Amino acid sequence: MTTISTGPVSAAANEKINVGQFICKGRSFGGARFFEFHDQKWFPKYLRDGVTDALQFVLSMGGIYRPIVRVLSKAVEASGAERIVGLCSGGGGPWLWLYQLLRVSNGQSIEVCLSDKYPNVAAFENARRKTGGRITFYPGFVNAAALPRELSGFRTMFTSFHHFTPDEAVAILQNATDDGQGIGVFEAAKRDPLTILLTALILLAGFLTAPFERPFRASRIFWTYVIPVIPLVLFFDGVISCLRAYSKKELSLLAAQVKAENYVWQVGEQSGGLAPITFLIGYPEPRNKIAQPAITSSEPSLVK
């Protein structure tokens, strides 16, 4: 793991950053930008929910993000946060099981609030119910680069940072530092042939797990077995995720563009599971207690 500081030079890459030349490989082909179907505004909600439900189930079943529990626990503790805000949570992300491991790791309970640009409310409700309200959610639209005031806490992004262009990614990191919040980005996707090849397992898992995913949806069965849109989108988007994924060096370059005082960044790769997890973590230094403001906004509030 490498620790870097913000500024014009990345200690990890040991090179000056020319923003104009910072072009991430794998994000376009022949002038056409790669995209994932379930991330598009025009993609039907019932199909998007089916895809995010399946992705959440597959990632949880495989325990993909289990190796980063200790890293995340230390970062949350260092930031002083009393709440974790899951950005781009899709169908709930890994939190149904991850929050339990995190609780054991740091020896204390911490609230987890799920959020998304296109919130899968049924899945979020399921997570809240299964955890006895320890996992809450924000039911409204959430822009990862401009969070509502009441969503303070340590921010996390699982299998989602690659959705954003370099400029958008820097804006997300900048917003966290401007608000004095910690942030952790974790990606299982990687630009290498073996990881891309392994996405074929997602296609198979999409067919095998559909009846067991919760909440149960009749539409999921139809769009999996009658017209297999969900597993095919899972596979296609999985391949594109790998092609769009940021490397450790690129994450260092992104973090080094963020303007912040007394902010610590860590970039690394954690192995120990089915696939190594690339991560970028940042939090304010020295430690500061993050206050949780009362909700007075007219915007959608956290659902508990």
Number of C-alpha atoms within 10 A of each C-alpha: 12 14 16 22 21 21 17 16 18 21 17 20 15 12 11 13 17 12 13 6 7 13 13 14 14 16 23 14 9 5 7 8 10 16 16 17 18 22 15 11 11 8 12 12 14 13 18 22 23 28 27 21 26 26 26 20 24 21 16 19 12 12 16 20 25 20 18 21 18 14 15 22 17 13 20 27 15 18 24 20 24 18 20 22 23 28 26 24 28 30 29 32 27 24 23 21 15 17 20 14 16 23 15 13 15 16 10 8 14 18 17 23 27 32 30 22 17 21 23 23 20 16 22 27 19 16 25 22 14 12 15 10 15 18 25 22 26 24 21 17 15 18 15 24 16 13 17 17 14 17 23 23 28 27 27 21 21 21 24 21 23 23 20 17 14 21 12 14 19 21 19 21 26 20 18 26 21 13 13 20 24 30 29 23 23 23 25 22 26 22 18 11 10 9 18 18 11 14 21 16 11 21 18 14 18 25 17 13 14 23 14 10 16 15 13 15 15 8 11 24 17 13 19 21 14 9 12 15 17 29 25 19 19 26 22 18 20 23 22 23 28 24 22 26 27 27 20 19 14 18 23 27 29 24 26 23 21 22 15 19 13 13 19 19 21 20 23 19 18 18 14 12 14 13 19 19 23 22 25 23 24 28 28 21 14 11 13 14 13 17 12 14 10 8 13 9 10 6 14 13 16 16 15 14
